[in-house]
Amino acid sequence: MYPWRRMALVIAKARRQPALAAFDTPISFHLCLPWDIAPWLELNNGRRLALYDLGRLPLRERSGLHRIAKGKGWGMSVAGASVRYRRRVRALQRVGI
């Protein structure tokens, strides 16, 4: 299940933040909630990629790309992902994306 409520909150927060310049990098922080946890008591791999998607939304909103994409009927997609895990993420830890 995609975190729709989180997505709405991230977009609303991004709209209140200042616009990004051409080469700025947005950083968003998310909380690893208990329902994001796999049976091994760490962040589920599928949910981790969903959180990375939530990290792309502020970039889209703050850079103005959402206006261009909406006008042309485009969407943002990822063709592939390669993830390197540096540490385990447990419940209620903050994750920077």
C-alpha positions as CSV (number, residue, x, y, z in Angstrom):
1,M,0.0,0.0,0.0
2,Y,1.4,3.4,-1.0
3,P,1.4,5.9,1.9
4,W,-1.1,8.4,0.4
5,R,-1.5,10.4,3.6
6,R,2.3,10.9,3.8
7,M,2.3,11.9,0.2
8,A,-0.3,14.6,0.8
9,L,1.6,16.0,3.8
10,V,4.9,16.0,1.9
11,I,3.4,17.9,-1.0
12,A,1.7,20.4,1.3
13,K,4.9,21.0,3.2
14,A,6.9,21.5,-0.1
15,R,4.4,24.1,-1.3
16,R,5.1,26.2,1.8
17,Q,8.9,26.1,1.3
18,P,10.9,28.4,-0.9
19,A,11.6,27.6,-4.5
20,L,14.8,25.7,-5.5
21,A,17.5,27.1,-7.7
22,A,18.7,25.1,-10.7
23,F,21.4,23.1,-8.8
24,D,19.9,23.0,-5.3
25,T,19.4,19.7,-3.6
26,P,16.3,19.2,-1.4
27,I,16.6,17.0,1.7
28,S,13.5,15.6,3.3
29,F,13.2,13.7,6.5
30,H,10.7,11.0,7.2
31,L,9.9,8.9,10.3
32,C,10.0,5.2,10.1
33,L,6.6,4.2,11.5
34,P,5.8,0.8,13.1
35,W,3.8,-0.3,10.0
36,D,6.8,0.2,7.8
37,I,8.7,-2.5,9.7
38,A,9.4,-6.0,8.2
39,P,9.3,-9.1,10.4
40,W,13.1,-8.6,11.0
41,L,12.3,-5.4,12.9
42,E,13.8,-3.0,10.3
43,L,12.5,-0.9,7.5
44,N,10.9,-3.0,4.8
45,N,12.8,-2.8,1.4
46,G,9.6,-2.0,-0.6
47,R,8.6,0.7,1.9
48,R,12.2,2.1,1.7
49,L,11.7,2.7,-2.0
50,A,8.3,4.3,-1.4
51,L,10.0,6.7,1.1
52,Y,12.5,7.5,-1.6
53,D,9.5,8.4,-3.9
54,L,8.3,10.7,-1.2
55,G,11.8,12.3,-1.3
56,R,11.3,13.1,-5.0
57,L,8.0,14.9,-4.5
58,P,9.5,18.0,-2.9
59,L,12.0,18.3,-5.7
60,R,9.2,18.3,-8.2
61,E,7.1,20.8,-6.3
62,R,9.8,23.2,-5.3
63,S,11.6,23.3,-8.7
64,G,8.4,24.1,-10.6
65,L,8.6,20.9,-12.6
66,H,5.1,19.9,-11.5
67,R,3.6,22.8,-13.5
68,I,5.4,21.8,-16.7
69,A,4.6,18.1,-16.3
70,K,1.0,18.7,-15.6
71,G,0.6,21.0,-18.6
72,K,2.2,18.4,-21.0
73,G,0.5,15.4,-19.3
74,W,3.8,14.0,-18.2
75,G,4.6,12.1,-15.0
76,M,7.8,11.4,-13.1
77,S,9.0,7.8,-13.2
78,V,12.1,5.9,-12.2
79,A,13.4,3.4,-14.7
80,G,15.5,1.5,-12.2
81,A,16.9,1.7,-8.7
82,S,20.1,0.6,-7.1
83,V,20.1,0.9,-3.3
84,R,23.2,0.7,-1.1
85,Y,22.2,0.1,2.5
86,R,24.5,1.9,5.0
87,R,22.7,1.1,8.2
88,R,19.6,-0.5,9.5
89,V,16.6,1.7,10.0
90,R,14.4,0.7,13.0
91,A,11.0,1.8,14.1
92,L,10.6,5.5,15.0
93,Q,14.0,6.5,13.5
94,R,14.3,9.6,11.3
95,V,15.4,8.9,7.8
96,G,17.0,11.7,5.6
97,I,16.3,11.4,1.9
